[in-house]
Amino acid sequence: MVYRAGLIGCGGVSKNHAAALRAARNVALVALADVYEPNLKTAGAAYGVDRLYTDYRRMIQDERLDIVNICTQAPQHAPVVIGAVEAGVRGIICEKPIGVTLSEADAMVAACECHGVRLAINHQTRMIPNTFAVERLVRGGAIGELRAARMIDKGGRPAGNSLMEMLTHMFDLLRTYAGDPAWVSAHLTVGEGGDHQGPQRLATVDDIMFSQEALSSDRDCGLVLGDRCSASFGFAPRSGWHNGMTAALESYYQPRRSAGPAWGPTTELLGTDGVLFLGGTSTHVDVHLHRGPWAAPGLMESQGDPVNAMAPGPVSTHAAMTPHHIAMVEELVAAIEEGRQHRSSGHDGRWALEMIMGVYESHRRDGARVAVPLEHRDHPLERWLTEVGRPLPVKPDRRVKTLQAVPAEVRA
């Protein structure tokens, strides 16, 4: 069977998704949808697709689609996912974060469960071969008993934006090994006078803003807060993995340098007999093993895995530019056919958002330890504004970005 697929949202992030849908086995990209016609026409020409729609529901119905890939901005994820479910698709890949509130995530997961639709959130790091290798190393005792983890994010975004962008990948990767968290404690700071790099003070309700006000070049991911973030998470014992552990996060805004590589995020898994260093996310994860005491000096052993370690089998090789996106699509097909959850399921995507919202809820409560899942499913920052009688900040008016510089690999 060939699964008929459509892509919803034709901005810049759609490039890899379109390439993956075209390259995945037993999948055909047959239609595109976008409310902004210039992007739609540009993407149609670039991706070799002539069935173009400004109404995604009509696209799903007219084209009898089995799968849709959703590449809209985050505030549109929930209504589009739910609309696609109601229109009759069998599987969905939705860009991260799953949504901008936990109530949205709850509604998305519930709709998919009610209709038997497989929902995947695009935390494609889970499909990188080395993440499978780390699973085997941890469960095989390579570092002894897993006791703690440390995440460091020195990306090109203020921490509030990064929580909804890069850190959603890092939290999801951590959960692969640690399981579901039980609590979180966090605080956020901002630079005085709007200087991200200046002397820091605790972030207040007056510092809440929309993501594109905090960083004009960023995507719309709702309300954010903070230039820097420190957080701790607690995990109950997980059978076969650990007997209870903690994880720490440090995230701070590191403006991108004009020369040299950008800072990549890192995750360290600390065990009684060694440390696993995971460098990167999203496009690659480099793994090194340090046996023995946690302190240097020590021998760093590079760990790796072949491409065919990806689930559910060898990945297609004719689109090497997006192997992890291809694996996401092929895993979705396998989940549909086998009647199981995707390796990066809607449940997993909701847990990453749970950790993000837990950070905000803890900071709102002066760094108190808060239990997750959270009782309140609205946005903690919006609730904070409401409680002190402040209106929502003004959302920046951003014109839709056009699709430009489409790589040759995804052109028809």
DRENDO-1510 file (C-alpha; in Angstrom, 1 decimal, always signed):
<recs>
REC; n; res; u; v; w
REC; 1; MET; +0.0; +0.0; +0.0 .
REC; 2; VAL; +1.1; +3.5; -0.8 .
REC; 3; TYR; +0.1; +6.1; +1.8 .
REC; 4; ARG; -1.2; +9.4; +0.3 .
REC; 5; ALA; +0.4; +12.3; +2.2 .
REC; 6; GLY; -0.2; +16.0; +2.4 .
REC; 7; LEU; +1.8; +18.8; +3.9 .
REC; 8; ILE; +0.2; +21.7; +5.9 .
REC; 9; GLY; +2.2; +24.9; +6.3 .
REC; 10; CYS; +4.7; +25.7; +3.6 .
REC; 11; GLY; +7.2; +27.9; +5.4 .
REC; 12; GLY; +10.9; +27.3; +5.8 .
REC; 13; VAL; +10.6; +24.4; +8.2 .
REC; 14; SER; +8.6; +22.4; +5.6 .
REC; 15; LYS; +11.7; +21.8; +3.4 .
REC; 16; ASN; +13.0; +18.8; +5.3 .
REC; 17; HIS; +9.5; +17.4; +5.9 .
REC; 18; ALA; +8.6; +17.6; +2.2 .
REC; 19; ALA; +11.9; +15.8; +1.3 .
REC; 20; ALA; +11.1; +13.1; +3.9 .
REC; 21; LEU; +7.6; +12.5; +2.6 .
REC; 22; ARG; +9.0; +12.2; -1.0 .
REC; 23; ALA; +11.8; +9.8; +0.1 .
REC; 24; ALA; +10.0; +7.6; +2.6 .
REC; 25; ARG; +9.1; +4.1; +1.5 .
REC; 26; ASN; +5.4; +3.5; +0.6 .
REC; 27; VAL; +4.5; +7.2; +1.0 .
REC; 28; ALA; +3.6; +9.7; -1.8 .
REC; 29; LEU; +3.5; +13.4; -1.2 .
REC; 30; VAL; +0.5; +14.4; -3.3 .
REC; 31; ALA; -0.8; +17.8; -2.0 .
REC; 32; LEU; +0.2; +21.0; -0.1 .
REC; 33; ALA; -1.9; +23.4; +1.9 .
REC; 34; ASP; -1.1; +26.9; +3.2 .
REC; 35; VAL; -3.3; +30.0; +3.8 .
REC; 36; TYR; -0.6; +32.2; +2.3 .
REC; 37; GLU; -0.7; +31.7; -1.4 .
REC; 38; PRO; +2.8; +33.0; -2.3 .
REC; 39; ASN; +4.4; +30.4; +0.0 .
REC; 40; LEU; +2.0; +27.7; -1.4 .
REC; 41; LYS; +2.9; +28.4; -5.0 .
REC; 42; THR; +6.6; +28.6; -4.3 .
REC; 43; ALA; +6.6; +25.3; -2.3 .
REC; 44; GLY; +4.5; +23.6; -5.0 .
REC; 45; ALA; +7.1; +24.5; -7.6 .
REC; 46; ALA; +10.0; +23.5; -5.3 .
REC; 47; TYR; +8.6; +20.2; -4.2 .
REC; 48; GLY; +7.1; +19.1; -7.5 .
REC; 49; VAL; +3.5; +19.1; -6.2 .
REC; 50; ASP; +0.7; +20.6; -8.3 .
REC; 51; ARG; -2.3; +19.9; -6.0 .
REC; 52; LEU; -2.4; +23.1; -3.9 .
REC; 53; TYR; -5.0; +24.2; -1.4 .
REC; 54; THR; -5.6; +27.1; +0.9 .
REC; 55; ASP; -8.0; +25.0; +3.0 .
REC; 56; TYR; -6.3; +22.0; +4.5 .
REC; 57; ARG; -9.7; +20.3; +5.3 .
REC; 58; ARG; -10.7; +20.4; +1.7 .
REC; 59; MET; -7.2; +19.0; +0.8 .
REC; 60; ILE; -7.6; +16.0; +3.1 .
REC; 61; GLN; -11.1; +15.2; +1.8 .
REC; 62; ASP; -10.5; +15.8; -1.9 .
REC; 63; GLU; -7.2; +14.0; -2.0 .
REC; 64; ARG; -8.3; +11.1; +0.3 .
REC; 65; LEU; -5.2; +11.6; +2.4 .
REC; 66; ASP; -3.9; +8.9; +4.8 .
REC; 67; ILE; -1.1; +11.1; +6.4 .
REC; 68; VAL; -0.6; +14.8; +7.0 .
REC; 69; ASN; +2.5; +16.5; +8.1 .
REC; 70; ILE; +1.8; +19.8; +10.0 .
REC; 71; CYS; +4.4; +22.5; +9.8 .
REC; 72; THR; +2.4; +25.5; +10.9 .
REC; 73; GLN; +3.3; +27.9; +13.7 .
REC; 74; ALA; +2.8; +26.4; +17.2 .
REC; 75; PRO; -0.5; +28.3; +18.0 .
REC; 76; GLN; -2.1; +26.6; +15.0 .
REC; 77; HIS; -1.0; +23.0; +15.9 .
REC; 78; ALA; -4.0; +22.1; +18.1 .
REC; 79; PRO; -6.8; +23.3; +15.7 .
REC; 80; VAL; -5.1; +21.8; +12.7 .
REC; 81; VAL; -4.4; +18.4; +14.3 .
REC; 82; ILE; -7.9; +18.2; +15.6 .
REC; 83; GLY; -9.3; +19.3; +12.2 .
REC; 84; ALA; -7.2; +16.7; +10.4 .
REC; 85; VAL; -8.4; +14.0; +12.8 .
REC; 86; GLU; -12.0; +14.9; +12.1 .
REC; 87; ALA; -11.4; +15.0; +8.3 .
REC; 88; GLY; -10.3; +11.3; +8.5 .
REC; 89; VAL; -6.6; +10.9; +8.3 .
REC; 90; ARG; -4.9; +7.9; +9.8 .
REC; 91; GLY; -1.6; +9.4; +10.9 .
REC; 92; ILE; -0.1; +12.8; +11.7 .
REC; 93; ILE; +3.3; +14.2; +12.2 .
REC; 94; CYS; +3.2; +17.6; +13.9 .
REC; 95; GLU; +6.1; +20.0; +14.4 .
REC; 96; LYS; +7.2; +20.7; +18.0 .
REC; 97; PRO; +6.2; +22.0; +20.4 .
REC; 98; ILE; +2.9; +20.0; +20.5 .
REC; 99; GLY; +1.1; +23.2; +21.4 .
REC; 100; VAL; +1.3; +26.3; +23.5 .
REC; 101; THR; -0.8; +25.1; +26.4 .
REC; 102; LEU; -1.3; +21.8; +28.1 .
REC; 103; SER; -5.1; +22.1; +27.5 .
REC; 104; GLU; -4.3; +22.2; +23.8 .
REC; 105; ALA; -2.1; +19.1; +24.1 .
REC; 106; ASP; -4.7; +17.3; +26.1 .
REC; 107; ALA; -7.3; +18.0; +23.4 .
REC; 108; MET; -5.0; +16.8; +20.6 .
REC; 109; VAL; -4.1; +13.5; +22.3 .
REC; 110; ALA; -7.8; +12.9; +23.2 .
REC; 111; ALA; -9.0; +13.5; +19.7 .
REC; 112; CYS; -6.4; +11.1; +18.2 .
REC; 113; GLU; -7.2; +8.4; +20.8 .
REC; 114; CYS; -10.9; +8.7; +20.2 .
REC; 115; HIS; -10.5; +8.3; +16.4 .
REC; 116; GLY; -7.6; +5.8; +16.4 .
REC; 117; VAL; -5.2; +8.2; +14.7 .
REC; 118; ARG; -1.5; +7.9; +15.3 .
REC; 119; LEU; +0.0; +11.2; +16.3 .
REC; 120; ALA; +3.8; +11.9; +16.2 .
REC; 121; ILE; +5.4; +15.1; +17.5 .
REC; 122; ASN; +8.5; +15.9; +15.5 .
REC; 123; HIS; +11.2; +15.3; +18.1 .
REC; 124; GLN; +13.3; +13.6; +15.4 .
REC; 125; THR; +16.2; +13.3; +17.8 .
REC; 126; ARG; +14.6; +10.0; +18.9 .
REC; 127; MET; +15.2; +8.6; +15.4 .
REC; 128; ILE; +19.0; +9.4; +15.4 .
REC; 129; PRO; +20.9; +6.0; +15.6 .
REC; 130; ASN; +23.0; +7.1; +18.5 .
REC; 131; THR; +20.0; +7.6; +20.8 .
REC; 132; PHE; +19.3; +3.8; +20.3 .
REC; 133; ALA; +22.9; +3.1; +21.2 .
REC; 134; VAL; +22.7; +5.2; +24.4 .
REC; 135; GLU; +19.6; +3.2; +25.4 .
REC; 136; ARG; +21.6; +0.0; +25.2 .
REC; 137; LEU; +24.6; +1.4; +27.0 .
REC; 138; VAL; +22.5; +2.7; +29.9 .
REC; 139; ARG; +20.5; -0.5; +30.2 .
REC; 140; GLY; +23.6; -2.6; +29.8 .
REC; 141; GLY; +25.3; -1.0; +32.8 .
REC; 142; ALA; +28.1; +0.9; +30.8 .
REC; 143; ILE; +28.0; +3.7; +33.4 .
REC; 144; GLY; +26.8; +1.6; +36.3 .
REC; 145; GLU; +23.6; +2.8; +38.0 .
REC; 146; LEU; +22.1; +5.9; +36.4 .
REC; 147; ARG; +21.9; +8.6; +39.1 .
REC; 148; ALA; +21.6; +12.0; +37.6 .
REC; 149; ALA; +21.7; +14.0; +34.3 .
REC; 150; ARG; +22.8; +17.5; +33.4 .
REC; 151; MET; +21.6; +19.5; +30.4 .
REC; 152; ILE; +23.4; +22.6; +29.1 .
REC; 153; ASP; +21.8; +24.9; +26.5 .
REC; 154; LYS; +23.9; +27.7; +25.2 .
REC; 155; GLY; +21.8; +28.4; +22.1 .
REC; 156; GLY; +21.1; +31.5; +20.1 .
REC; 157; ARG; +17.8; +32.2; +21.9 .
REC; 158; PRO; +16.8; +33.7; +25.2 .
REC; 159; ALA; +15.9; +30.8; +27.6 .
REC; 160; GLY; +12.2; +31.5; +27.4 .
REC; 161; ASN; +12.2; +31.0; +23.6 .
REC; 162; SER; +14.6; +28.1; +23.9 .
REC; 163; LEU; +12.2; +26.3; +26.2 .
REC; 164; MET; +9.6; +26.1; +23.5 .
REC; 165; GLU; +12.2; +25.4; +20.7 .
REC; 166; MET; +15.5; +23.6; +21.4 .
REC; 167; LEU; +14.8; +22.6; +24.9 .
REC; 168; THR; +11.6; +20.7; +24.0 .
REC; 169; HIS; +14.0; +18.4; +22.0 .
REC; 170; MET; +16.3; +18.1; +25.1 .
REC; 171; PHE; +13.6; +17.3; +27.5 .
REC; 172; ASP; +12.2; +14.7; +25.2 .
REC; 173; LEU; +15.6; +13.1; +24.8 .
REC; 174; LEU; +16.1; +13.0; +28.6 .
REC; 175; ARG; +12.8; +11.3; +29.0 .
REC; 176; THR; +13.9; +8.5; +26.7 .
REC; 177; TYR; +16.3; +7.4; +29.4 .
REC; 178; ALA; +14.9; +8.9; +32.7 .
REC; 179; GLY; +11.2; +8.3; +32.1 .
REC; 180; ASP; +8.5; +10.7; +33.3 .
REC; 181; PRO; +9.4; +13.4; +35.8 .
REC; 182; ALA; +7.6; +13.7; +39.1 .
REC; 183; TRP; +8.5; +17.3; +40.1 .
REC; 184; VAL; +10.3; +20.4; +38.9 .
REC; 185; SER; +11.8; +23.4; +40.6 .
REC; 186; ALA; +13.1; +26.4; +38.5 .
REC; 187; HIS; +13.9; +30.1; +38.3 .
REC; 188; LEU; +14.3; +32.5; +35.4 .
REC; 189; THR; +16.3; +35.7; +35.2 .
REC; 190; VAL; +16.5; +38.6; +32.7 .
REC; 191; GLY; +19.2; +41.1; +31.9 .
REC; 192; GLU; +18.6; +44.6; +33.4 .
REC; 193; GLY; +17.4; +47.2; +30.9 .
REC; 194; GLY; +16.6; +44.7; +28.3 .
REC; 195; ASP; +20.3; +43.7; +27.8 .
REC; 196; HIS; +20.2; +39.9; +27.5 .
REC; 197; GLN; +23.9; +39.7; +28.5 .
REC; 198; GLY; +23.8; +42.3; +31.2 .
REC; 199; PRO; +23.5; +41.9; +35.0 .
REC; 200; GLN; +20.7; +39.4; +35.7 .
REC; 201; ARG; +17.7; +39.8; +38.1 .
REC; 202; LEU; +14.8; +37.5; +38.8 .
REC; 203; ALA; +12.2; +37.7; +36.0 .
REC; 204; THR; +8.9; +39.2; +37.0 .
REC; 205; VAL; +5.4; +39.3; +35.6 .
REC; 206; ASP; +6.3; +42.5; +33.8 .
REC; 207; ASP; +8.9; +40.6; +31.7 .
REC; 208; ILE; +6.4; +38.2; +30.1 .
REC; 209; MET; +6.1; +38.7; +26.4 .
REC; 210; PHE; +5.4; +36.9; +23.2 .
REC; 211; SER; +8.2; +34.9; +21.6 .
REC; 212; GLN; +8.6; +37.2; +18.6 .
REC; 213; GLU; +8.9; +40.2; +20.8 .
REC; 214; ALA; +11.7; +38.5; +22.8 .
REC; 215; LEU; +13.5; +37.5; +19.6 .
REC; 216; SER; +12.1; +39.1; +16.5 .
REC; 217; SER; +13.6; +36.4; +14.1 .
REC; 218; ASP; +12.0; +33.6; +16.1 .
REC; 219; ARG; +8.8; +31.6; +15.4 .
REC; 220; ASP; +5.5; +32.2; +17.2 .
REC; 221; CYS; +5.4; +29.9; +20.2 .
REC; 222; GLY; +3.2; +31.9; +22.5 .
REC; 223; LEU; +4.1; +33.6; +25.8 .
REC; 224; VAL; +7.7; +33.3; +27.1 .
REC; 225; LEU; +9.8; +34.5; +30.0 .
REC; 226; GLY; +13.5; +34.8; +30.8 .
REC; 227; ASP; +17.0; +35.2; +29.3 .
REC; 228; ARG; +18.5; +32.5; +31.5 .
REC; 229; CYS; +16.9; +29.4; +33.2 .
REC; 230; SER; +18.0; +27.1; +35.9 .
REC; 231; ALA; +15.8; +24.1; +36.7 .
REC; 232; SER; +15.9; +20.8; +38.5 .
REC; 233; PHE; +13.7; +17.7; +37.8 .
REC; 234; GLY; +13.0; +14.7; +39.9 .
REC; 235; PHE; +12.3; +11.2; +38.5 .
REC; 236; ALA; +10.8; +8.3; +40.4 .
REC; 237; PRO; +12.5; +4.8; +40.0 .
REC; 238; ARG; +12.1; +3.3; +36.6 .
REC; 239; SER; +12.3; -0.4; +36.4 .
REC; 240; GLY; +15.3; -1.6; +34.3 .
REC; 241; TRP; +16.7; +1.9; +34.1 .
REC; 242; HIS; +17.4; +3.6; +37.4 .
REC; 243; ASN; +16.3; +3.6; +41.1 .
REC; 244; GLY; +15.3; +7.3; +41.1 .
REC; 245; MET; +17.3; +10.2; +39.7 .
REC; 246; THR; +17.5; +14.0; +39.3 .
REC; 247; ALA; +18.3; +16.2; +36.3 .
REC; 248; ALA; +19.6; +19.8; +36.2 .
REC; 249; LEU; +19.3; +22.3; +33.4 .
REC; 250; GLU; +21.2; +25.5; +32.7 .
REC; 251; SER; +20.1; +27.5; +29.7 .
REC; 252; TYR; +21.3; +30.9; +28.7 .
REC; 253; TYR; +21.3; +33.2; +25.7 .
REC; 254; GLN; +24.5; +32.9; +23.7 .
REC; 255; PRO; +24.2; +35.2; +20.6 .
REC; 256; ARG; +25.5; +33.4; +17.5 .
REC; 257; ARG; +29.0; +34.2; +16.6 .
REC; 258; SER; +29.9; +35.6; +13.2 .
REC; 259; ALA; +32.6; +32.9; +12.7 .
REC; 260; GLY; +33.0; +29.3; +13.9 .
REC; 261; PRO; +30.3; +26.8; +14.8 .
REC; 262; ALA; +27.3; +27.6; +17.0 .
REC; 263; TRP; +27.1; +26.2; +20.5 .
REC; 264; GLY; +25.3; +22.9; +20.6 .
REC; 265; PRO; +23.2; +21.6; +23.5 .
REC; 266; THR; +24.7; +18.8; +25.6 .
REC; 267; THR; +23.2; +16.2; +27.9 .
REC; 268; GLU; +25.3; +14.2; +30.4 .
REC; 269; LEU; +24.1; +11.0; +31.9 .
REC; 270; LEU; +25.9; +10.5; +35.2 .
REC; 271; GLY; +26.3; +6.9; +36.6 .
REC; 272; THR; +28.0; +5.3; +39.5 .
REC; 273; ASP; +30.8; +4.0; +37.2 .
REC; 274; GLY; +31.1; +6.7; +34.5 .
REC; 275; VAL; +29.4; +9.3; +32.3 .
REC; 276; LEU; +27.8; +9.4; +28.9 .
REC; 277; PHE; +28.2; +12.7; +27.1 .
REC; 278; LEU; +25.5; +13.4; +24.4 .
REC; 279; GLY; +26.5; +16.3; +22.2 .
REC; 280; GLY; +23.8; +17.9; +20.0 .
REC; 281; THR; +20.2; +17.2; +19.2 .
REC; 282; SER; +17.8; +17.5; +16.3 .
REC; 283; THR; +20.3; +16.8; +13.5 .
REC; 284; HIS; +22.9; +14.7; +15.3 .
REC; 285; VAL; +23.9; +13.3; +18.7 .
REC; 286; ASP; +27.6; +12.6; +19.2 .
REC; 287; VAL; +28.1; +10.2; +22.1 .
REC; 288; HIS; +31.2; +9.7; +24.2 .
REC; 289; LEU; +31.7; +7.4; +27.2 .
REC; 290; HIS; +33.9; +8.2; +30.2 .
REC; 291; ARG; +34.5; +5.2; +32.4 .
REC; 292; GLY; +35.6; +5.6; +36.0 .
REC; 293; PRO; +35.4; +8.6; +38.3 .
REC; 294; TRP; +33.3; +11.6; +37.2 .
REC; 295; ALA; +36.3; +14.0; +37.4 .
REC; 296; ALA; +38.9; +14.4; +34.7 .
REC; 297; PRO; +41.4; +13.2; +33.6 .
REC; 298; GLY; +39.8; +10.2; +31.9 .
REC; 299; LEU; +39.6; +8.4; +28.6 .
REC; 300; MET; +36.7; +9.5; +26.4 .
REC; 301; GLU; +35.5; +6.6; +24.2 .
REC; 302; SER; +33.5; +7.6; +21.1 .
REC; 303; GLN; +30.3; +5.5; +20.8 .
REC; 304; GLY; +28.3; +5.1; +17.6 .
REC; 305; ASP; +25.7; +3.1; +15.7 .
REC; 306; PRO; +25.1; +2.3; +12.0 .
REC; 307; VAL; +22.3; +3.9; +10.2 .
REC; 308; ASN; +20.3; +0.7; +10.1 .
REC; 309; ALA; +19.9; +1.0; +13.9 .
REC; 310; MET; +17.0; +3.3; +13.2 .
REC; 311; ALA; +13.5; +1.9; +13.9 .
REC; 312; PRO; +11.6; +0.4; +12.2 .
REC; 313; GLY; +14.3; -0.7; +9.9 .
REC; 314; PRO; +16.9; +0.5; +7.4 .
REC; 315; VAL; +16.2; +4.1; +6.4 .
REC; 316; SER; +15.9; +5.0; +2.8 .
REC; 317; THR; +19.3; +6.2; +1.4 .
REC; 318; HIS; +18.3; +8.4; -1.5 .
REC; 319; ALA; +17.6; +11.5; +0.6 .
REC; 320; ALA; +20.6; +11.6; +3.0 .
REC; 321; MET; +19.9; +15.3; +3.8 .
REC; 322; THR; +16.9; +14.4; +6.0 .
REC; 323; PRO; +17.4; +10.8; +7.3 .
REC; 324; HIS; +15.9; +11.4; +10.7 .
REC; 325; HIS; +12.8; +13.1; +9.2 .
REC; 326; ILE; +12.5; +10.1; +6.8 .
REC; 327; ALA; +12.7; +7.7; +9.8 .
REC; 328; MET; +9.9; +9.7; +11.5 .
REC; 329; VAL; +7.6; +9.1; +8.5 .
REC; 330; GLU; +8.5; +5.4; +8.1 .
REC; 331; GLU; +8.0; +4.9; +11.9 .
REC; 332; LEU; +4.5; +6.5; +11.5 .
REC; 333; VAL; +3.6; +4.0; +8.7 .
REC; 334; ALA; +4.8; +1.2; +11.0 .
REC; 335; ALA; +2.8; +2.5; +13.9 .
REC; 336; ILE; -0.4; +2.7; +11.7 .
REC; 337; GLU; +0.1; -0.8; +10.4 .
REC; 338; GLU; +1.0; -2.4; +13.7 .
REC; 339; GLY; -1.6; -0.5; +15.8 .
REC; 340; ARG; +0.9; +1.0; +18.2 .
REC; 341; GLN; +2.2; +4.4; +19.3 .
REC; 342; HIS; +5.0; +6.2; +17.4 .
REC; 343; ARG; +8.4; +6.3; +19.1 .
REC; 344; SER; +7.8; +10.0; +19.3 .
REC; 345; SER; +4.2; +9.9; +20.2 .
REC; 346; GLY; +1.7; +12.6; +21.2 .
REC; 347; HIS; +2.0; +11.4; +24.7 .
REC; 348; ASP; +5.7; +12.0; +24.6 .
REC; 349; GLY; +5.2; +15.5; +23.0 .
REC; 350; ARG; +2.8; +16.4; +25.8 .
REC; 351; TRP; +5.3; +15.4; +28.5 .
REC; 352; ALA; +8.0; +17.7; +27.0 .
REC; 353; LEU; +5.5; +20.6; +27.2 .
REC; 354; GLU; +4.6; +19.4; +30.7 .
REC; 355; MET; +8.2; +20.0; +31.7 .
REC; 356; ILE; +8.3; +23.4; +30.0 .
REC; 357; MET; +5.1; +24.6; +31.7 .
REC; 358; GLY; +6.4; +23.1; +35.0 .
REC; 359; VAL; +9.4; +25.4; +34.8 .
REC; 360; TYR; +7.1; +28.4; +34.4 .
REC; 361; GLU; +4.8; +27.3; +37.1 .
REC; 362; SER; +7.7; +26.8; +39.6 .
REC; 363; HIS; +9.1; +30.2; +38.8 .
REC; 364; ARG; +5.7; +31.8; +39.2 .
REC; 365; ARG; +5.7; +30.3; +42.7 .
REC; 366; ASP; +9.1; +31.6; +43.6 .
REC; 367; GLY; +11.0; +28.4; +42.7 .
REC; 368; ALA; +8.7; +26.0; +44.7 .
REC; 369; ARG; +8.9; +22.4; +43.8 .
REC; 370; VAL; +5.8; +21.6; +41.8 .
REC; 371; ALA; +4.4; +18.2; +41.0 .
REC; 372; VAL; +3.9; +17.2; +37.3 .
REC; 373; PRO; +1.6; +16.6; +35.6 .
REC; 374; LEU; +0.3; +20.0; +36.5 .
REC; 375; GLU; -3.1; +20.4; +38.0 .
REC; 376; HIS; -3.9; +23.5; +35.9 .
REC; 377; ARG; -3.8; +23.0; +32.2 .
REC; 378; ASP; -3.8; +26.7; +31.1 .
REC; 379; HIS; -0.5; +28.6; +30.5 .
REC; 380; PRO; +1.2; +29.5; +33.8 .
REC; 381; LEU; +2.3; +32.8; +32.5 .
REC; 382; GLU; -1.1; +33.8; +31.3 .
REC; 383; ARG; -2.6; +32.8; +34.7 .
REC; 384; TRP; +0.1; +34.9; +36.4 .
REC; 385; LEU; -0.9; +37.9; +34.4 .
REC; 386; THR; -4.6; +37.3; +35.2 .
REC; 387; GLU; -3.9; +36.9; +38.9 .
REC; 388; VAL; -2.2; +40.3; +39.2 .
REC; 389; GLY; -4.7; +42.0; +37.0 .
REC; 390; ARG; -2.3; +42.6; +34.0 .
REC; 391; PRO; -3.5; +42.4; +30.4 .
REC; 392; LEU; -1.8; +40.1; +27.9 .
REC; 393; PRO; +1.2; +41.8; +26.2 .
REC; 394; VAL; +0.6; +43.0; +22.7 .
REC; 395; LYS; +1.5; +40.3; +20.2 .
REC; 396; PRO; +3.8; +41.4; +17.4 .
REC; 397; ASP; +2.3; +41.7; +14.0 .
REC; 398; ARG; +4.6; +39.5; +11.9 .
REC; 399; ARG; +4.1; +39.1; +8.1 .
REC; 400; VAL; +4.2; +35.5; +6.9 .
REC; 401; LYS; +7.8; +34.6; +5.9 .
REC; 402; THR; +8.1; +33.5; +2.3 .
REC; 403; LEU; +9.8; +30.2; +1.3 .
REC; 404; GLN; +13.3; +31.0; +0.0 .
REC; 405; ALA; +16.6; +29.3; -0.9 .
REC; 406; VAL; +15.0; +25.9; -1.4 .
REC; 407; PRO; +17.9; +23.3; -1.5 .
REC; 408; ALA; +18.4; +21.5; -4.8 .
REC; 409; GLU; +17.8; +18.2; -3.0 .
REC; 410; VAL; +14.1; +19.0; -2.5 .
REC; 411; ARG; +13.4; +20.6; -5.8 .
REC; 412; ALA; +11.5; +18.6; -8.4 .
</recs>
